[in-house]
Amino acid sequence: MKLLIATRNKHKLREIREIFSIPALEIVSALDYPQIPDVEEDGDTFEANAVKKATTLAKATGLWALADDSGLEVDALGGAPGVYSARYAGEPVNYEANNRKLLGELQGVPSRRARFRCTIALATPDGKARVVDGRCEGRILDAPRGSNGFGYDPVFVPDGYEQTFAEMDSDLKNRISHRARALDAARKAWARLLVREKC
């Protein structure tokens, strides 16, 4: 029973493997299928991108596929960087440059409210998709802290904590993050379906 995780991002894949554990389900990823093309994330919502990735890879491989799209929304920036989070500072993806740009745009801004969001889509080879969502509210710091995680983790402090995601150990982050909450919702909604369908 195989489920394809529609990503080649090793950081994201590791988090998904650690959180999304269903007995008798073998998790593979786009890294195991180098012949399938990358999917352009050109949607204007997290859901549109997640569904596009999941349905494209499910059709290409004949497997059920799970894809996520996630990002950071900052209230003072009108929800930016949003769906452009990974490439906020341009191509190629550069996490440090993204954080520098974000902190530069927030310099002198008193309101630092933000949230990480994650939308997960599960698609069948015939193109049908289901979607769940997760979010983690918090605030943006004035400067990065910590060396764990990736992306905006060094500048984001979740509500109820004083540590950034990058200062937390993976066990704690994987209990409270946006991706953890979305994957938990996905596991609760789809575990029986995945096992029954024998992906």
C-alpha positions as CSV (number, residue, x, y, z in Angstrom):
1,M,0.0,0.0,0.0
2,K,1.8,3.1,-1.3
3,L,1.1,6.8,-0.8
4,L,3.1,9.2,-2.8
5,I,4.1,12.4,-1.1
6,A,4.2,15.0,-3.8
7,T,7.4,16.8,-2.8
8,R,11.2,16.7,-3.4
9,N,11.8,19.0,-0.4
10,K,13.7,16.8,2.0
11,H,13.0,19.0,5.0
12,K,9.2,18.8,4.3
13,L,9.3,15.1,3.6
14,R,11.1,14.4,6.9
15,E,8.4,16.3,8.8
16,I,5.6,14.5,6.9
17,R,7.1,11.1,7.6
18,E,7.5,11.9,11.3
19,I,3.9,13.1,11.7
20,F,1.8,11.1,9.2
21,S,2.2,7.5,10.3
22,I,-0.4,5.0,9.3
23,P,0.2,1.2,9.9
24,A,0.6,-0.8,6.7
25,L,1.0,2.3,4.6
26,E,4.3,2.7,2.6
27,I,5.2,6.3,2.1
28,V,7.2,7.1,-1.1
29,S,7.9,10.6,-2.5
30,A,8.6,12.4,-5.7
31,L,12.2,11.7,-5.1
32,D,11.5,8.1,-5.9
33,Y,10.1,9.0,-9.3
34,P,12.7,11.3,-10.9
35,Q,11.0,10.9,-14.3
36,I,7.8,12.8,-13.2
37,P,7.9,16.6,-13.9
38,D,8.0,19.3,-11.3
39,V,4.6,21.0,-10.9
40,E,4.5,24.7,-11.3
41,E,2.8,26.2,-8.2
42,D,0.9,29.0,-10.0
43,G,-2.3,29.0,-8.0
44,D,-3.4,32.0,-6.0
45,T,-4.4,29.9,-2.9
46,F,-2.7,27.2,-0.9
47,E,-5.6,24.9,-1.8
48,A,-5.2,25.4,-5.5
49,N,-1.5,24.6,-5.4
50,A,-1.9,21.6,-3.2
51,V,-4.7,20.1,-5.3
52,K,-2.7,20.7,-8.5
53,K,0.4,19.0,-7.2
54,A,-1.6,16.0,-5.8
55,T,-3.7,15.4,-8.8
56,T,-0.8,15.8,-11.3
57,L,1.4,13.3,-9.5
58,A,-1.4,10.9,-8.8
59,K,-2.2,10.8,-12.5
60,A,1.5,10.5,-13.5
61,T,2.2,7.6,-11.2
62,G,-1.1,5.8,-10.8
63,L,-0.8,6.1,-7.0
64,W,-2.8,8.0,-4.5
65,A,-0.9,11.2,-3.8
66,L,-0.7,13.6,-0.9
67,A,0.5,17.2,-1.5
68,D,0.7,20.2,0.7
69,D,1.2,23.9,0.1
70,S,2.1,26.0,3.0
71,G,3.3,29.5,3.8
72,L,3.5,32.4,6.2
73,E,0.8,35.1,6.3
74,V,1.7,38.4,8.0
75,D,-1.2,40.7,8.9
76,A,0.8,43.9,8.5
77,L,1.7,42.9,5.0
78,G,-1.8,42.1,3.9
79,G,-1.3,38.4,4.2
80,A,2.1,38.4,2.3
81,P,4.2,36.5,1.6
82,G,1.4,33.9,1.5
83,V,1.6,31.5,-1.5
84,Y,4.8,33.2,-2.5
85,S,6.5,32.3,0.8
86,A,9.2,30.0,-0.6
87,R,10.3,32.5,-3.3
88,Y,9.6,35.7,-1.6
89,A,13.1,37.1,-2.3
90,G,13.1,35.7,-5.8
91,E,14.6,32.6,-7.5
92,P,16.3,30.4,-6.6
93,V,14.7,29.6,-3.2
94,N,16.9,31.2,-0.5
95,Y,15.6,30.9,3.1
96,E,18.0,33.5,4.5
97,A,17.2,36.0,1.8
98,N,13.4,35.5,2.4
99,N,13.9,36.2,6.1
100,R,16.0,39.3,5.4
101,K,13.3,40.7,3.1
102,L,10.5,39.9,5.5
103,L,12.3,41.6,8.5
104,G,13.2,44.6,6.3
105,E,9.6,45.1,5.3
106,L,8.5,44.9,9.0
107,Q,11.2,47.2,10.3
108,G,9.4,49.8,12.5
109,V,6.1,48.0,12.2
110,P,4.6,47.5,15.7
111,S,2.1,44.8,14.8
112,R,3.9,41.5,14.2
113,R,0.9,39.1,14.1
114,A,1.3,36.2,11.7
115,R,0.4,32.6,11.0
116,F,1.7,29.6,9.3
117,R,-0.9,27.9,7.1
118,C,-0.8,24.5,5.5
119,T,-3.3,23.0,3.1
120,I,-3.1,19.3,2.3
121,A,-4.7,17.6,-0.6
122,L,-5.2,13.9,-1.2
123,A,-5.8,12.8,-4.8
124,T,-6.8,9.6,-6.5
125,P,-5.3,8.6,-9.9
126,D,-8.6,9.5,-11.6
127,G,-8.2,13.1,-10.4
128,K,-10.5,13.3,-7.4
129,A,-9.2,15.4,-4.5
130,R,-10.0,16.0,-0.8
131,V,-8.6,18.9,1.2
132,V,-7.8,19.7,4.9
133,D,-6.2,22.7,6.4
134,G,-4.1,23.6,9.5
135,R,-2.7,26.8,10.9
136,C,-0.5,28.0,13.7
137,E,-0.9,31.6,15.0
138,G,2.1,33.6,16.3
139,R,4.3,36.6,15.8
140,I,7.4,37.6,13.9
141,L,10.5,38.6,15.8
142,D,12.9,41.5,15.0
143,A,15.8,39.1,14.3
144,P,16.3,35.3,13.6
145,R,16.9,32.9,16.5
146,G,17.8,29.2,16.4
147,S,19.3,26.8,13.9
148,N,16.7,24.0,13.6
149,G,13.9,23.8,11.0
150,F,13.9,25.7,7.7
151,G,12.2,28.6,6.0
152,Y,10.8,31.2,8.3
153,D,11.2,29.0,11.4
154,P,14.0,31.3,12.9
155,V,11.7,34.4,12.9
156,F,8.4,32.9,14.0
157,V,7.2,32.4,17.6
158,P,4.0,30.5,18.0
159,D,1.4,31.7,20.5
160,G,1.9,30.3,24.0
161,Y,5.7,29.9,23.5
162,E,8.8,32.0,23.8
163,Q,10.9,29.9,21.4
164,T,11.0,30.2,17.7
165,F,10.3,27.1,15.6
166,A,14.0,27.0,14.9
167,E,14.8,26.9,18.6
168,M,12.4,24.0,19.3
169,D,13.2,20.3,19.1
170,S,11.4,18.5,16.3
171,D,9.2,16.6,18.6
172,L,7.6,19.8,20.0
173,K,7.4,21.5,16.6
174,N,5.8,18.4,15.1
175,R,3.1,18.6,17.7
176,I,2.1,22.2,17.3
177,S,3.0,23.4,13.8
178,H,0.6,24.2,11.0
179,R,1.8,21.1,9.1
180,A,1.3,18.9,12.2
181,R,-2.2,20.2,12.6
182,A,-3.1,19.6,8.9
183,L,-1.5,16.2,8.9
184,D,-3.3,15.2,12.1
185,A,-6.6,16.3,10.4
186,A,-5.6,14.3,7.3
187,R,-4.8,11.2,9.3
188,K,-8.1,11.4,11.1
189,A,-10.1,12.0,8.0
190,W,-8.3,9.6,5.6
191,A,-6.6,6.8,7.5
192,R,-9.4,4.3,7.0
193,L,-9.9,5.3,3.4
194,L,-6.2,4.9,2.5
195,V,-6.0,1.4,4.1
196,R,-9.3,0.3,2.6
197,E,-8.4,1.4,-0.9
198,K,-5.0,-0.4,-0.7
199,C,-3.2,2.4,-2.5
